[in-house]
Amino acid sequence: MKSILLSFFSLITFTSCSSDSVSATPSLPTPTPIETMYYPTIGSPIWETKSLKTLGWKQSEVQPLIDFLALKNSKSFIILVNGRIVMENYFNSHTASANWYWASAGKTLTSTVTGIAQQEGILNINNKVSDYIGTGWTSTPIAKENLITCKNLLNMTSGLDDSTDGILPADLLYTADANSRWAYHNVYVKLQDVVAQASGQTWNSYFNTKLRDKIGMDGSWFQSGNNSVYGSTTRSMARFGLLMLNKGKWNTTQILNENYFTEATTTSQTINQGYGYLWWLNGKSSYHLPGSQLQFPGSLIPSAPNDMFMALGKNDQKIYVVPSKNMVVIRMGDAADGTNFALSGFDDALWQKINALYQ
């Protein structure tokens, strides 16, 4: 009997172990690792790259894009994906170390630094401009001037006459009450005076300390006519685009408050759906353009991703930020097809070429 029981228990043990062994045999597929965001080191010329092959993009479409850029008076072009350089090209004797002007693409720098000043508690964009720089900064009646807030300068709804783009009081004339009219106007530059007064520093000093140096940009501001214009290398423009792709965060540091970032890259008023805080927005139901009170139906750049937001400058200076693709695209140069102030037919044609890389 004892030997029978031992045989019985041995059979149970063997069966149990065999069952466990069989159930553990199938192996699960190794998950594909999610690529981390890359930030180029501050003060270093090294910038990681990523090949088109690893992205599954089409090498055959690269040369048509390069030829198009060269034909259209480009000086430089960069594509980043997850912060890594996928394409970097220079044209017409321009080099990686040469500076070029951002034109109105630099408005987004002013928007960003205004947001930083607000998060530091030294200004509030809902306050009137005259709270910071005093009354008499326009030639409008004081009651009308006091309707103009910092936010009105950010979203182009100051109501000031856009037929003159000067920023002296004599040039800043009343056309409509603030918030009632969208018009592209150089008056936004008054925000630099607001930040300077609120911080007790010069605009350049505050900008350099709070933004430029924190992400390793080079470049500086210079005066061009009535405008304060930024100039830098193409890679510095790409650094700023990368900051904004990551919602104001650089590596582990939140430089710009994410709530402000969201406001800046979302429709900011009821008139121009395609405009945030000095950022252009793609994929909206309608939009307005500089120098016009007409409303155009559809997306600003039909061939580009709908979630894209943009810094657009005179003569086709471009920062395109595409969150859905973790992509930043930079273009600097002369006008592709004649002088323009922001959007041009070049944008849509360029995005058709970019789309061909991965579609």
Buried (B, 14 or more C-beta within 10 A) or exposed (E): EEEEEEEEEEEEEEEEEEEEEEEEEEEEEEEEEEEEBBBBEEEEEEBEEBEBEEBEBEEEBBEEBBEBBBEBBBBBBBBBBBBBBBBBBBBEEBEEEBBBBBBBBBBBBBBBBBBBBBBEEBBBBEBBBBBBBEEEBBBBEEEBBBBBBBBBBBBBBBBBBBEBBBBEEEBBBBBBBBBEBBBBBBBBBBBBBBBBBBBEBEBBEBBBEBBBEBBBBBBBBEEEEBBBBBBBBBBBBBBBBBBBBBBBBBBEEEBBBEEBBEBBBEBBBEBBBBBBBBBBBBBBEBBBBBEEEEBEEEBBBEBBBEBBBBBBBBBBBBBBBBBEBBBBBBBBBBBBEEEBBBBBEBBBBBBBBBEBBBE
